[in-house]
Amino acid sequence: MKREKKRADITIVGILIPAAWNEDGKAIKVAIQTIEEKEYLVEPNKKGRELLNFIEHEAEATGVAKKDEDGNFIIKIHKYSLPERGGEKYLPRKNTRSGINLLI
């Protein structure tokens, strides 16, 4: 029986960007673009789906990363945080067609 290697968690910091859209132009997948210009596609588990509400915001995410058969990075997020900017907090907004969320 082949044993699967247990992967260690990593923490990445970057900007949340849309990775796929539906026919109405609504973002349905999200990725994290790091300062090193690596792009991690976020798996759509519960935490990953929550990040759709924060597209174009900075996030720190911790989870298990892997590469798919095409060499793309994928991360399954266990926890994340959204840094405060100037004492203000980001609040979730509905995922609009433009995909832009505002600082509230």
C-alpha positions, 0 to 999 in steps of 0.5 A: 500500500502506497503511503501519502506523504504528510505535507507541512503547512505554509503561510503565504501573504499576498493579494487576493485575485479572481482566478475564474468567472461564471457566465455573469462575470462573477468571480467563482475562484480566487488565487493569492498573488504573492510579492514573489509573483507566485500565484496560488490557486485557492482550493474551494473549501469553506475557508477558500470560498470565504476569500471570494468576499475579499478580492483585491485585499491583502491576506495572510493564509496558512494551509497545505500547498502542492503543485498540480500536473501543470506546475500550478501552485494550489493551496488548501487554506486552514486559516487566514487573516486580513491585515487592518489598514490605517486602523480600519477593517475589511468587511465582506461584501457581496461578490459583485460583477466587477469583483471589487470590494471596498474598504469600509 
